[in-house]
């Protein structure tokens, strides 16, 4: 179900082989209920993106290869839920 309160999320970008390219964003929800953030234009390679709330009650991770040619949604796969 939908959470009763949409709080800020921590989004970690972890490069597969170059830790100097790792970074974190604190992301807030927009008026439309969508979370958005900016990323460096020169990102390249394989990254694991992990999203966690302030409470750390859950997390969602997915791998992406950059650069991406369009805006991309991070959607959880609900295995075993």
MOBELLIN-V722598 format. One record per helix or strand of 3 or more residues. SS is the DSSP state (alpha for helix, beta for strand). FROM is the first residue (numbers start at 0). TO is the last residue. If there is no record, write none. Layout:
ss=SS from=FROM to=TO
ss=SS from=FROM to=TO
This chain:
ss=beta from=8 to=14
ss=alpha from=18 to=20
ss=beta from=22 to=26
ss=beta from=44 to=52
ss=beta from=58 to=65
